[in-house]
Structure formats: structure tokens, C-alpha cells
Amino acid sequence: MADAGDVVVGSAEETAEGAFDDAEDFAAHNVVAAAPTGVFNGEPIWLDSGDEDPFLPGDDSFVAGLESAGADVQESHKPGGHESSYWDDRWGDYLRFYSSALADC
């Protein structure tokens, strides 16, 4: 698990290419900065990333912020990147998570 001090993504330039349009888009949609505020507490969260995913540093920062706020977050890393072949192998896991999370709505 990430530690709140491990990884910090504080600007659009520090994110993976394509994550945000520009600095203004990053500022308007910065879930990493919102995570430690507790805004996501009470929501079931599962973050799945390939261990070669260019978004992994941002994911780790997001998880660290969630955990620092006491959110219930599940995290998994499997071999792979940010591509269809990674997700295709995980659809069953995704559907089980969302089915369980939505059953309580």
C-alpha cells in the first residue's frame, strides 16, 4: 500500500500524457488533492492498475490520500500496462466489484 508521503502528483506536468488537457483542467479535476479531504469516504473504491501503467504514480498518490482520510479503498496491481489486454483479463473482477458495490444502493 502507498504511504501518504510516498508519491505526490501536484501538477498536470507530473501526470501521464493524456490525463489532463492542461494545467486548468488538472486544477478543476484534481481528485488526488481531493482524496485526503474525506470527500470520498463512505464510497466503495477499488483502484486497479497494471504495474507498468503510466498512471500508476497518480494512482498511488490517490490511494495514499484516500487512506490518510480513512476511506475504505481496495487496490490491486497486476502485470501489465494501460491497455485493452490488461482490462480484458480483469472484466470479471470489475463486474463483481461493481455488482457488490451497487447492491447496497
N, C-alpha and C positions, 0 to 999 in steps of 0.2 A: 504494500500500500504506500501511496505517496505521503510524504510528510509536508505539512504546510509550508516549510521553508525550502523544500527541495527544488521546485520549479516555479518560475514566475513568468507569466506571459503578460507583459504590461503595455504592449503596443501592437498595432497591426503589423509592423515590420517583423515582429518576433513570431508570427503565426505562419502556418503553412500557406503556400501560394494558393490563392483562390478562396481562402477562408473568409476574407472581407474585401469589399470593394476598395476601401481607402481608410484613412485614419478616422474620418467622421462615421463611417459605417461601423468600425470597431467600437468607437465610443458609445454609439447608440445601442449596440447589441452585445456588449461585453458580459457574457454570462460568467466568465472566470472571476471578474470583480464582484459580481452579484452573489456568487456562491457562499462566501463567508458571512453574508448578512443574515442568513437563515431563510431567505425568501423561498427556497426550495424544500425546506423542512416539511415533513408530513407527506411528501410526494414519493412514490416508489421510483427509484432511479437506478438504472443499470447502464453502465458505460462499457462498451466492448470495443477494443481496438486491436488491430494487428500490431505485433511488436516491431514492425518496420513502417508503420503508418506515419506519414509526415505530421499528422495532427496529434501524435502522442504527447509531445510536451504540453500542449494546451489541454489535452485530456487530463494529464497528471495534475496540472495546476487546478483545473476544475474540481477534480476529486479531492485534492488536498483542501480546497476551500470548503467544499461540502462537508467533509469530515470535521474540519475545525468548527463548523457551526452545529455539529451533532446530527447532520442529515443521515438518513438510512440509505446508503448507497452501496450498490454491488458493482464490482469492477472485474473485468476479465481481459486478459491479453493472451492471444494465441499467435502462433507463427503466421506471418503474412503482412500485407500492406493495406492500402486503402483502395481496394479493387473488388470487382464483382465476384471473382473466385473466392475471396475471403468471405464475403457476405453469403454467397450461395451455400457454403458449408454450414452456416450458422442460422438459417431461417427457422429451423425447428426450435432452437433456443430462444430466438426473438419472439416467436409466436407464443411459446409457453410463458415467457415473462409478461408480455402484454396481456395475455388471457388472464393470468393471475392478478395482475395489477388492476385491470379493468373490472374484474369480477366484484370488487369492493365499491365500485362507483354507485 
